[in-house]
Amino acid sequence: MSYRPVSPPTWYQSLSDWLLGNSRKKRDAEDGPPESANVEFLETRMVLTAIGAAGAAATAAAGASSPEHQAADTSTSTTTNPDGSTTSTSTTTTTNADGSVTTVVTTTTTHADGSTSTSSSTTTSAATTSNATVDSDESLGSAVQSDGKIVLVGFAQATASDATDANNFDFAVTRLNADGSLDTTFGTNGKKTIAFDLGGEDNNQDVATCVQIQSDGKIVVGGYTKRDSSGNYDFAVVRLNTDGSLDTTFSNDGKATVAFDLGGYGDDRATSMAIQPDGGIVLGGYSQASTGGNNVFALARLTTDGELDQSFTGDGRKFISFNGGDDRAAAVAVQSDGKIVIVGYGTGNGTGYDYAIARVKANGSLDYGFSGDGKKMVGFNLGGSSADTAAAVSIQTDGSIVMGGTVQSATGDDDFGVTRLKANGSMDKSFGNGGRKVISYNLGGNNDDQLTAMAIQADGKIVVGGITQISLTGDYDYAAARLNTNGSLDTDFSTDGKKTVGINLGATDNDLANSLNIQSDGKIIMAGSAIKSAPGNTDFAAIRLNDDGSLDTGFGTSGVKTVPFDLT
């Protein structure tokens, strides 16, 4: 069932007022709507995604005979020989439109008398996969059932047999047994795909970003769906029975969509979800508020049968703006008292972005007991462009709120950033350095470390996860860290409080962790994707860590499990 406002709702009335003061536009009106799959749909998580690669592959396939669709990379080195001559070696690697790779090595030696000699060699390696046929399968969310089984959700690329189909994606769900093997009692051999298919041919982009398990074991999966070719996206949610079949008691067919349609291209995307103790389903994300690209935090609450909950703001929907700029929510949590916390990032008072957080009461109104007006922004302000973007939130048992995300340093590289607020929204200065903690890996490349997920252990320690860059060639690994309750690194976890894991299936070894869960036994599940071959061929990938940070070799193969959907 779909929900669309017939006319602008009451909470829309003041929207145009604050849009007049927006400070940053991500998309100009004259540019038109987005047309490819990589239209910022994962930007709230600030994480690399295989969808961009899939779109690039489609472009290459469409122009396979055109040299401008070839990508070349050149490196040069010079050495001085014992006889005083110098040798310059230039290596140019070109990825051709058919997926093959051509390498040209040219060596030029300049002798002491000024004469030169040159030699050149050319090799071409066959394509490992067709650029027009890619299998981009990526997990964006995960949950652990009470029986220890693990549910991973995300998207699977569907029917990419030619370039025009390469932007079609379906919700993808898989369930693993506690040992990492596929649970064959779920779906078809442990896997399930769901298509909304509202966008028409070549525009069916259905992406699952989050999952929660109900107390009765049913599985609720949230995300968004593209409803037409002009860039309109809606919140999307499905509910599955324990065997993976659609639960037709939910919104009649097991599927529901929710539109805000505040302005612009109607771009509404759910990035997170929480289930209330009464079974109410809370979806958090963002909604485009203007053609210029500015967004607002967006919340929707559904009843257990999949209908919009009219007791929440009167129509089941709520939007929140901060300084009138671009605000995007990435995570949502429900407190024990029923209040809802939503976090992400927004345009700060200066340039760049700050962490943004809001708390609303159970009826959807802003909670003025939080930071005076129900909203707060937190900047790390380490330098660079001050791009501080929150991606995760957890509530401690004492009501304190922990936010995690990515912060930019003065040198321009990204680090993990964790901050803790008291229940009233004030900074908890007993945590880290004045309420903030920065974690750096700095393993290579641009030292790009991005936090995407977080969870709190039963003992109050904080586990964060994300990615860390290893080299400039696009090599990223899963990265985890554990903090003590005061924000210091826990040296009982992997000796220095930090752990990295490379899955390294091939190609650029681009392994991207997007979610994190803590099992009842204290073991840590991280899930995301691993690239197995170029261009953009990725699989769902999960790892499990022991409490001390070591890989749990009783899970999957040596602690790692990958799951391909390969629908193409």
GUZABA-350269 format. One record per residue (C-alpha): residue number from 1; residue in three letters; x, y, z. Coordinates in steps of 0.25 Angstrom, whole numbers. Example, Ala and Ser with C-alpha at 12.3 -4.5 7.8 and 13.67 -1.06 7.14 Angstrom:
<atoms>
{atom 1,Ala,{49,-18,31}}
{atom 2,Ser,{55,-4,29}}
</atoms>
This chain:
<atoms>
{atom 1,Met,{0,0,0}}
{atom 2,Ser,{5,14,-3}}
{atom 3,Tyr,{3,27,5}}
{atom 4,Arg,{4,40,-2}}
{atom 5,Pro,{-1,54,3}}
{atom 6,Val,{-12,59,-6}}
{atom 7,Ser,{-9,73,-2}}
{atom 8,Pro,{3,79,6}}
{atom 9,Pro,{1,75,21}}
{atom 10,Thr,{1,84,32}}
{atom 11,Trp,{15,83,36}}
{atom 12,Tyr,{19,88,22}}
{atom 13,Gln,{14,102,24}}
{atom 14,Ser,{27,108,29}}
{atom 15,Leu,{36,101,19}}
{atom 16,Ser,{38,112,9}}
{atom 17,Asp,{42,122,19}}
{atom 18,Trp,{55,115,23}}
{atom 19,Leu,{58,110,9}}
{atom 20,Leu,{61,125,6}}
{atom 21,Gly,{73,124,15}}
{atom 22,Asn,{79,111,10}}
{atom 23,Ser,{94,112,9}}
{atom 24,Arg,{98,100,1}}
{atom 25,Lys,{91,94,-12}}
{atom 26,Lys,{95,80,-16}}
{atom 27,Arg,{87,80,-29}}
{atom 28,Asp,{84,92,-37}}
{atom 29,Ala,{70,93,-43}}
{atom 30,Glu,{75,94,-57}}
{atom 31,Asp,{83,81,-56}}
{atom 32,Gly,{70,73,-56}}
{atom 33,Pro,{67,60,-48}}
{atom 34,Pro,{77,50,-45}}
{atom 35,Glu,{77,39,-56}}
{atom 36,Ser,{87,28,-51}}
{atom 37,Ala,{88,19,-39}}
{atom 38,Asn,{99,27,-32}}
{atom 39,Val,{90,39,-28}}
{atom 40,Glu,{95,41,-14}}
{atom 41,Phe,{86,30,-9}}
{atom 42,Leu,{96,25,1}}
{atom 43,Glu,{102,39,5}}
{atom 44,Thr,{96,39,19}}
{atom 45,Arg,{105,27,22}}
{atom 46,Met,{117,34,15}}
{atom 47,Val,{121,20,10}}
{atom 48,Leu,{126,16,-3}}
{atom 49,Thr,{116,7,-11}}
{atom 50,Ala,{117,-2,-23}}
{atom 51,Ile,{105,5,-29}}
{atom 52,Gly,{114,16,-35}}
{atom 53,Ala,{122,5,-41}}
{atom 54,Ala,{110,-2,-47}}
{atom 55,Gly,{106,11,-53}}
{atom 56,Ala,{119,13,-59}}
{atom 57,Ala,{119,-1,-65}}
{atom 58,Ala,{106,2,-72}}
{atom 59,Thr,{112,15,-78}}
{atom 60,Ala,{124,8,-83}}
{atom 61,Ala,{115,-3,-89}}
{atom 62,Ala,{106,7,-96}}
{atom 63,Gly,{119,13,-103}}
{atom 64,Ala,{127,1,-104}}
{atom 65,Ser,{133,6,-117}}
{atom 66,Ser,{137,20,-112}}
{atom 67,Pro,{151,22,-107}}
{atom 68,Glu,{145,33,-97}}
{atom 69,His,{139,22,-89}}
{atom 70,Gln,{153,16,-86}}
{atom 71,Ala,{160,19,-73}}
{atom 72,Ala,{175,21,-73}}
{atom 73,Asp,{185,22,-62}}
{atom 74,Thr,{199,26,-64}}
{atom 75,Ser,{211,25,-54}}
{atom 76,Thr,{226,29,-56}}
{atom 77,Ser,{238,26,-49}}
{atom 78,Thr,{253,30,-51}}
{atom 79,Thr,{266,24,-46}}
{atom 80,Thr,{280,27,-48}}
{atom 81,Asn,{289,16,-53}}
{atom 82,Pro,{304,14,-48}}
{atom 83,Asp,{309,19,-61}}
{atom 84,Gly,{303,32,-59}}
{atom 85,Ser,{291,30,-69}}
{atom 86,Thr,{277,31,-65}}
{atom 87,Thr,{265,22,-68}}
{atom 88,Ser,{251,27,-68}}
{atom 89,Thr,{240,16,-68}}
{atom 90,Ser,{226,20,-71}}
{atom 91,Thr,{214,10,-69}}
{atom 92,Thr,{201,13,-75}}
{atom 93,Thr,{189,4,-71}}
{atom 94,Thr,{176,5,-79}}
{atom 95,Thr,{163,-2,-76}}
{atom 96,Asn,{156,-4,-89}}
{atom 97,Ala,{141,-3,-92}}
{atom 98,Asp,{141,-18,-93}}
{atom 99,Gly,{147,-20,-79}}
{atom 100,Ser,{160,-24,-84}}
{atom 101,Val,{173,-17,-78}}
{atom 102,Thr,{184,-12,-87}}
{atom 103,Thr,{198,-9,-80}}
{atom 104,Val,{208,-1,-88}}
{atom 105,Val,{222,0,-82}}
{atom 106,Thr,{232,10,-88}}
{atom 107,Thr,{246,11,-84}}
{atom 108,Thr,{255,22,-88}}
{atom 109,Thr,{270,23,-84}}
{atom 110,Thr,{277,36,-85}}
{atom 111,His,{292,33,-87}}
{atom 112,Ala,{304,42,-81}}
{atom 113,Asp,{307,47,-96}}
{atom 114,Gly,{292,52,-97}}
{atom 115,Ser,{287,41,-106}}
{atom 116,Thr,{275,33,-103}}
{atom 117,Ser,{270,19,-105}}
{atom 118,Thr,{255,15,-104}}
{atom 119,Ser,{248,2,-103}}
{atom 120,Ser,{233,-1,-101}}
{atom 121,Ser,{225,-13,-98}}
{atom 122,Thr,{210,-15,-99}}
{atom 123,Thr,{201,-26,-92}}
{atom 124,Thr,{186,-28,-91}}
{atom 125,Ser,{179,-37,-81}}
{atom 126,Ala,{165,-42,-84}}
{atom 127,Ala,{153,-37,-77}}
{atom 128,Thr,{149,-45,-64}}
{atom 129,Thr,{135,-40,-66}}
{atom 130,Ser,{127,-32,-76}}
{atom 131,Asn,{125,-18,-73}}
{atom 132,Ala,{110,-19,-77}}
{atom 133,Thr,{108,-31,-68}}
{atom 134,Val,{111,-27,-53}}
{atom 135,Asp,{106,-33,-40}}
{atom 136,Ser,{106,-22,-30}}
{atom 137,Asp,{100,-28,-17}}
{atom 138,Glu,{103,-20,-4}}
{atom 139,Ser,{98,-22,10}}
{atom 140,Leu,{94,-9,16}}
{atom 141,Gly,{88,-14,29}}
{atom 142,Ser,{87,-26,38}}
{atom 143,Ala,{81,-31,51}}
{atom 144,Val,{83,-43,60}}
{atom 145,Gln,{71,-52,64}}
{atom 146,Ser,{68,-57,78}}
{atom 147,Asp,{72,-71,73}}
{atom 148,Gly,{86,-66,68}}
{atom 149,Lys,{82,-66,53}}
{atom 150,Ile,{87,-54,46}}
{atom 151,Val,{79,-46,35}}
{atom 152,Leu,{86,-37,25}}
{atom 153,Val,{79,-27,16}}
{atom 154,Gly,{83,-18,4}}
{atom 155,Phe,{81,-19,-11}}
{atom 156,Ala,{84,-28,-22}}
{atom 157,Gln,{86,-24,-36}}
{atom 158,Ala,{75,-29,-45}}
{atom 159,Thr,{75,-33,-60}}
{atom 160,Ala,{87,-25,-64}}
{atom 161,Ser,{88,-33,-77}}
{atom 162,Asp,{90,-20,-85}}
{atom 163,Ala,{94,-5,-82}}
{atom 164,Thr,{79,0,-80}}
{atom 165,Asp,{76,-10,-69}}
{atom 166,Ala,{89,-7,-61}}
{atom 167,Asn,{81,2,-51}}
{atom 168,Asn,{71,-8,-47}}
{atom 169,Phe,{72,-13,-32}}
{atom 170,Asp,{63,-21,-23}}
{atom 171,Phe,{62,-22,-8}}
{atom 172,Ala,{71,-34,-4}}
{atom 173,Val,{71,-42,9}}
{atom 174,Thr,{79,-54,14}}
{atom 175,Arg,{79,-61,27}}
{atom 176,Leu,{91,-69,32}}
{atom 177,Asn,{91,-79,43}}
{atom 178,Ala,{100,-76,55}}
{atom 179,Asp,{112,-83,49}}
{atom 180,Gly,{111,-74,37}}
{atom 181,Ser,{105,-84,27}}
{atom 182,Leu,{93,-81,19}}
{atom 183,Asp,{79,-84,26}}
{atom 184,Thr,{72,-92,15}}
{atom 185,Thr,{59,-91,23}}
{atom 186,Phe,{58,-76,19}}
{atom 187,Gly,{54,-72,5}}
{atom 188,Thr,{60,-80,-6}}
{atom 189,Asn,{73,-86,-1}}
{atom 190,Gly,{75,-75,10}}
{atom 191,Lys,{72,-63,1}}
{atom 192,Lys,{60,-55,-3}}
{atom 193,Thr,{58,-43,-13}}
{atom 194,Ile,{47,-33,-13}}
{atom 195,Ala,{43,-24,-24}}
{atom 196,Phe,{34,-12,-23}}
{atom 197,Asp,{36,-9,-38}}
{atom 198,Leu,{30,5,-38}}
{atom 199,Gly,{39,12,-47}}
{atom 200,Gly,{37,5,-60}}
{atom 201,Glu,{47,-2,-69}}
{atom 202,Asp,{61,2,-66}}
{atom 203,Asn,{57,10,-53}}
{atom 204,Asn,{53,0,-43}}
{atom 205,Gln,{63,3,-32}}
{atom 206,Asp,{58,-3,-19}}
{atom 207,Val,{69,-2,-8}}
{atom 208,Ala,{68,-8,6}}
{atom 209,Thr,{76,0,16}}
{atom 210,Cys,{71,-6,30}}
{atom 211,Val,{65,-17,37}}
{atom 212,Gln,{59,-20,50}}
{atom 213,Ile,{53,-33,56}}
{atom 214,Gln,{40,-33,63}}
{atom 215,Ser,{37,-40,76}}
{atom 216,Asp,{29,-51,69}}
{atom 217,Gly,{41,-53,59}}
{atom 218,Lys,{36,-46,47}}
{atom 219,Ile,{46,-38,39}}
{atom 220,Val,{43,-24,36}}
{atom 221,Val,{52,-18,25}}
{atom 222,Gly,{53,-3,21}}
{atom 223,Gly,{59,5,10}}
{atom 224,Tyr,{54,13,-2}}
{atom 225,Thr,{48,10,-16}}
{atom 226,Lys,{49,19,-28}}
{atom 227,Arg,{35,21,-33}}
{atom 228,Asp,{38,28,-47}}
{atom 229,Ser,{49,32,-56}}
{atom 230,Ser,{50,46,-51}}
{atom 231,Gly,{57,44,-38}}
{atom 232,Asn,{45,42,-29}}
{atom 233,Tyr,{48,32,-17}}
{atom 234,Asp,{39,28,-6}}
{atom 235,Phe,{41,21,7}}
{atom 236,Ala,{39,6,6}}
{atom 237,Val,{36,-5,16}}
{atom 238,Val,{33,-20,15}}
{atom 239,Arg,{30,-30,26}}
{atom 240,Leu,{34,-45,24}}
{atom 241,Asn,{29,-57,31}}
{atom 242,Thr,{40,-65,38}}
{atom 243,Asp,{42,-74,26}}
{atom 244,Gly,{44,-62,17}}
{atom 245,Ser,{31,-61,10}}
{atom 246,Leu,{23,-48,10}}
{atom 247,Asp,{14,-45,21}}
{atom 248,Thr,{1,-42,15}}
{atom 249,Thr,{-5,-37,28}}
{atom 250,Phe,{4,-25,27}}
{atom 251,Ser,{-2,-14,17}}
{atom 252,Asn,{-10,-25,10}}
{atom 253,Asp,{2,-30,1}}
{atom 254,Gly,{14,-29,11}}
{atom 255,Lys,{19,-16,5}}
{atom 256,Ala,{17,-2,8}}
{atom 257,Thr,{22,12,3}}
{atom 258,Val,{22,25,9}}
{atom 259,Ala,{24,39,2}}
{atom 260,Phe,{26,52,8}}
{atom 261,Asp,{27,60,-6}}
{atom 262,Leu,{32,73,1}}
{atom 263,Gly,{38,79,-12}}
{atom 264,Gly,{49,77,-22}}
{atom 265,Tyr,{48,63,-29}}
{atom 266,Gly,{41,56,-17}}
{atom 267,Asp,{53,49,-13}}
{atom 268,Asp,{49,42,0}}
{atom 269,Arg,{59,32,6}}
{atom 270,Ala,{58,23,18}}
{atom 271,Thr,{72,20,24}}
{atom 272,Ser,{69,14,37}}
{atom 273,Met,{58,8,46}}
{atom 274,Ala,{54,4,60}}
{atom 275,Ile,{43,-4,66}}
{atom 276,Gln,{35,2,78}}
{atom 277,Pro,{32,-7,90}}
{atom 278,Asp,{17,-7,85}}
{atom 279,Gly,{21,-12,71}}
{atom 280,Gly,{20,2,64}}
{atom 281,Ile,{30,3,53}}
{atom 282,Val,{38,16,52}}
{atom 283,Leu,{46,19,39}}
{atom 284,Gly,{56,30,39}}
{atom 285,Gly,{63,37,27}}
{atom 286,Tyr,{62,49,19}}
{atom 287,Ser,{53,57,9}}
{atom 288,Gln,{56,66,-2}}
{atom 289,Ala,{50,80,1}}
{atom 290,Ser,{54,88,-11}}
{atom 291,Thr,{59,86,-25}}
{atom 292,Gly,{72,92,-21}}
{atom 293,Gly,{75,79,-13}}
{atom 294,Asn,{73,83,1}}
{atom 295,Asn,{67,72,10}}
{atom 296,Val,{61,71,24}}
{atom 297,Phe,{61,60,34}}
{atom 298,Ala,{48,51,32}}
{atom 299,Leu,{41,41,41}}
{atom 300,Ala,{29,32,38}}
{atom 301,Arg,{22,23,48}}
{atom 302,Leu,{14,11,44}}
{atom 303,Thr,{5,2,52}}
{atom 304,Thr,{7,-13,53}}
{atom 305,Asp,{-2,-15,41}}
{atom 306,Gly,{6,-6,32}}
{atom 307,Glu,{-3,7,33}}
{atom 308,Leu,{2,21,35}}
{atom 309,Asp,{0,23,50}}
{atom 310,Gln,{-9,35,51}}
{atom 311,Ser,{-6,37,66}}
{atom 312,Phe,{8,42,61}}
{atom 313,Thr,{7,56,57}}
{atom 314,Gly,{-7,54,52}}
{atom 315,Asp,{-3,47,39}}
{atom 316,Gly,{9,38,43}}
{atom 317,Arg,{19,47,37}}
{atom 318,Lys,{29,57,43}}
{atom 319,Phe,{40,66,37}}
{atom 320,Ile,{51,74,44}}
{atom 321,Ser,{60,85,39}}
{atom 322,Phe,{72,91,46}}
{atom 323,Asn,{78,103,40}}
{atom 324,Gly,{71,103,27}}
{atom 325,Gly,{82,96,19}}
{atom 326,Asp,{84,81,15}}
{atom 327,Asp,{80,72,26}}
{atom 328,Arg,{80,57,25}}
{atom 329,Ala,{77,47,35}}
{atom 330,Ala,{85,33,36}}
{atom 331,Ala,{80,26,49}}
{atom 332,Val,{69,26,58}}
{atom 333,Ala,{66,19,72}}
{atom 334,Val,{55,18,82}}
{atom 335,Gln,{57,21,96}}
{atom 336,Ser,{51,13,107}}
{atom 337,Asp,{41,24,110}}
{atom 338,Gly,{36,24,96}}
{atom 339,Lys,{43,36,91}}
{atom 340,Ile,{50,36,77}}
{atom 341,Val,{64,40,75}}
{atom 342,Ile,{68,43,60}}
{atom 343,Val,{83,47,56}}
{atom 344,Gly,{90,50,44}}
{atom 345,Tyr,{97,63,39}}
{atom 346,Gly,{93,77,35}}
{atom 347,Thr,{99,90,30}}
{atom 348,Gly,{105,97,42}}
{atom 349,Asn,{105,111,45}}
{atom 350,Gly,{118,113,37}}
{atom 351,Thr,{123,105,25}}
{atom 352,Gly,{122,90,24}}
{atom 353,Tyr,{114,80,32}}
{atom 354,Asp,{112,77,47}}
{atom 355,Tyr,{106,65,54}}
{atom 356,Ala,{91,67,56}}
{atom 357,Ile,{81,61,66}}
{atom 358,Ala,{67,63,69}}
{atom 359,Arg,{58,56,79}}
{atom 360,Val,{43,55,78}}
{atom 361,Lys,{32,51,87}}
{atom 362,Ala,{23,39,85}}
{atom 363,Asn,{13,47,78}}
{atom 364,Gly,{23,53,68}}
{atom 365,Ser,{25,67,75}}
{atom 366,Leu,{39,72,77}}
{atom 367,Asp,{43,69,92}}
{atom 368,Tyr,{47,83,97}}
{atom 369,Gly,{53,76,109}}
{atom 370,Phe,{65,72,100}}
{atom 371,Ser,{74,84,97}}
{atom 372,Gly,{63,94,99}}
{atom 373,Asp,{57,92,86}}
{atom 374,Gly,{58,78,83}}
{atom 375,Lys,{70,79,74}}
{atom 376,Lys,{85,80,75}}
{atom 377,Met,{97,81,66}}
{atom 378,Val,{111,76,70}}
{atom 379,Gly,{123,80,62}}
{atom 380,Phe,{137,74,64}}
{atom 381,Asn,{143,86,56}}
{atom 382,Leu,{157,79,54}}
{atom 383,Gly,{159,87,41}}
{atom 384,Gly,{159,84,26}}
{atom 385,Ser,{145,86,21}}
{atom 386,Ser,{139,83,35}}
{atom 387,Ala,{130,72,29}}
{atom 388,Asp,{125,65,41}}
{atom 389,Thr,{114,55,38}}
{atom 390,Ala,{108,45,48}}
{atom 391,Ala,{104,32,43}}
{atom 392,Ala,{100,24,56}}
{atom 393,Val,{93,25,70}}
{atom 394,Ser,{92,17,82}}
{atom 395,Ile,{85,20,95}}
{atom 396,Gln,{91,16,108}}
{atom 397,Thr,{84,10,120}}
{atom 398,Asp,{85,23,127}}
{atom 399,Gly,{79,31,116}}
{atom 400,Ser,{92,36,110}}
{atom 401,Ile,{92,37,95}}
{atom 402,Val,{104,33,87}}
{atom 403,Met,{106,38,73}}
{atom 404,Gly,{117,33,63}}
{atom 405,Gly,{121,37,50}}
{atom 406,Thr,{132,43,41}}
{atom 407,Val,{140,55,44}}
{atom 408,Gln,{150,63,35}}
{atom 409,Ser,{163,66,41}}
{atom 410,Ala,{171,79,37}}
{atom 411,Thr,{179,71,27}}
{atom 412,Gly,{167,67,20}}
{atom 413,Asp,{166,52,23}}
{atom 414,Asp,{154,46,30}}
{atom 415,Asp,{154,40,44}}
{atom 416,Phe,{144,33,53}}
{atom 417,Gly,{137,42,62}}
{atom 418,Val,{129,38,75}}
{atom 419,Thr,{122,48,84}}
{atom 420,Arg,{113,46,96}}
{atom 421,Leu,{101,55,101}}
{atom 422,Lys,{94,54,114}}
{atom 423,Ala,{79,51,114}}
{atom 424,Asn,{76,66,114}}
{atom 425,Gly,{85,69,101}}
{atom 426,Ser,{97,75,108}}
{atom 427,Met,{111,70,105}}
{atom 428,Asp,{116,59,114}}
{atom 429,Lys,{130,65,117}}
{atom 430,Ser,{134,52,125}}
{atom 431,Phe,{134,45,111}}
{atom 432,Gly,{147,46,103}}
{atom 433,Asn,{152,60,101}}
{atom 434,Gly,{141,70,105}}
{atom 435,Gly,{130,60,101}}
{atom 436,Arg,{137,56,88}}
{atom 437,Lys,{146,44,83}}
{atom 438,Val,{154,44,70}}
{atom 439,Ile,{159,30,65}}
{atom 440,Ser,{170,29,54}}
{atom 441,Tyr,{175,17,47}}
{atom 442,Asn,{184,24,36}}
{atom 443,Leu,{188,12,29}}
{atom 444,Gly,{190,18,15}}
{atom 445,Gly,{185,25,3}}
{atom 446,Asn,{178,38,8}}
{atom 447,Asn,{176,32,22}}
{atom 448,Asp,{161,31,20}}
{atom 449,Asp,{154,25,32}}
{atom 450,Gln,{139,26,32}}
{atom 451,Leu,{130,21,43}}
{atom 452,Thr,{117,15,38}}
{atom 453,Ala,{111,7,50}}
{atom 454,Met,{111,6,65}}
{atom 455,Ala,{106,-3,77}}
{atom 456,Ile,{107,-3,92}}
{atom 457,Gln,{111,-15,99}}
{atom 458,Ala,{104,-20,112}}
{atom 459,Asp,{116,-15,120}}
{atom 460,Gly,{114,-1,114}}
{atom 461,Lys,{126,-2,105}}
{atom 462,Ile,{124,5,91}}
{atom 463,Val,{128,-3,79}}
{atom 464,Val,{129,5,66}}
{atom 465,Gly,{131,0,52}}
{atom 466,Gly,{133,5,38}}
{atom 467,Ile,{144,5,27}}
{atom 468,Thr,{159,9,26}}
{atom 469,Gln,{167,12,14}}
{atom 470,Ile,{179,4,12}}
{atom 471,Ser,{184,10,-1}}
{atom 472,Leu,{181,20,-12}}
{atom 473,Thr,{177,9,-22}}
{atom 474,Gly,{163,8,-15}}
{atom 475,Asp,{167,-3,-5}}
{atom 476,Tyr,{158,-2,8}}
{atom 477,Asp,{157,-11,19}}
{atom 478,Tyr,{146,-13,30}}
{atom 479,Ala,{150,-6,43}}
{atom 480,Ala,{145,-7,57}}
{atom 481,Ala,{149,0,70}}
{atom 482,Arg,{144,-2,84}}
{atom 483,Leu,{144,9,95}}
{atom 484,Asn,{143,9,110}}
{atom 485,Thr,{131,16,116}}
{atom 486,Asn,{140,28,118}}
{atom 487,Gly,{143,29,103}}
{atom 488,Ser,{157,23,104}}
{atom 489,Leu,{161,12,94}}
{atom 490,Asp,{160,-2,101}}
{atom 491,Thr,{173,-9,100}}
{atom 492,Asp,{167,-22,103}}
{atom 493,Phe,{161,-21,89}}
{atom 494,Ser,{172,-25,79}}
{atom 495,Thr,{183,-20,88}}
{atom 496,Asp,{181,-5,84}}
{atom 497,Gly,{166,-4,83}}
{atom 498,Lys,{166,-5,68}}
{atom 499,Lys,{164,-16,58}}
{atom 500,Thr,{164,-17,43}}
{atom 501,Val,{160,-28,34}}
{atom 502,Gly,{162,-30,19}}
{atom 503,Ile,{153,-40,12}}
{atom 504,Asn,{161,-38,-1}}
{atom 505,Leu,{153,-45,-11}}
{atom 506,Gly,{160,-39,-23}}
{atom 507,Ala,{160,-26,-32}}
{atom 508,Thr,{163,-14,-23}}
{atom 509,Asp,{160,-22,-10}}
{atom 510,Asn,{149,-11,-7}}
{atom 511,Asp,{143,-17,6}}
{atom 512,Leu,{132,-8,12}}
{atom 513,Ala,{126,-10,25}}
{atom 514,Asn,{112,-3,27}}
{atom 515,Ser,{106,-10,40}}
{atom 516,Leu,{110,-15,53}}
{atom 517,Asn,{102,-24,63}}
{atom 518,Ile,{106,-30,77}}
{atom 519,Gln,{102,-44,79}}
{atom 520,Ser,{97,-49,93}}
{atom 521,Asp,{110,-56,95}}
{atom 522,Gly,{118,-43,93}}
{atom 523,Lys,{123,-46,79}}
{atom 524,Ile,{122,-35,68}}
{atom 525,Ile,{116,-37,55}}
{atom 526,Met,{120,-27,44}}
{atom 527,Ala,{113,-27,30}}
{atom 528,Gly,{115,-20,17}}
{atom 529,Ser,{121,-24,4}}
{atom 530,Ala,{133,-29,-3}}
{atom 531,Ile,{137,-26,-17}}
{atom 532,Lys,{141,-39,-24}}
{atom 533,Ser,{144,-34,-38}}
{atom 534,Ala,{143,-21,-46}}
{atom 535,Pro,{135,-14,-50}}
{atom 536,Gly,{126,-13,-38}}
{atom 537,Asn,{124,-28,-35}}
{atom 538,Thr,{121,-29,-21}}
{atom 539,Asp,{116,-39,-11}}
{atom 540,Phe,{109,-38,3}}
{atom 541,Ala,{120,-40,13}}
{atom 542,Ala,{120,-42,28}}
{atom 543,Ile,{131,-45,38}}
{atom 544,Arg,{130,-49,53}}
{atom 545,Leu,{140,-44,64}}
{atom 546,Asn,{142,-50,77}}
{atom 547,Asp,{141,-41,90}}
{atom 548,Asp,{156,-39,89}}
{atom 549,Gly,{155,-34,74}}
{atom 550,Ser,{161,-47,68}}
{atom 551,Leu,{154,-53,56}}
{atom 552,Asp,{144,-64,61}}
{atom 553,Thr,{149,-76,52}}
{atom 554,Gly,{136,-83,56}}
{atom 555,Phe,{128,-74,47}}
{atom 556,Gly,{128,-76,32}}
{atom 557,Thr,{142,-78,26}}
{atom 558,Ser,{152,-74,36}}
{atom 559,Gly,{142,-63,42}}
{atom 560,Val,{137,-58,28}}
{atom 561,Lys,{125,-61,20}}
{atom 562,Thr,{121,-56,6}}
{atom 563,Val,{108,-57,0}}
{atom 564,Pro,{105,-55,-15}}
{atom 565,Phe,{92,-53,-21}}
{atom 566,Asp,{96,-52,-35}}
{atom 567,Leu,{82,-49,-41}}
{atom 568,Thr,{88,-44,-55}}
</atoms>
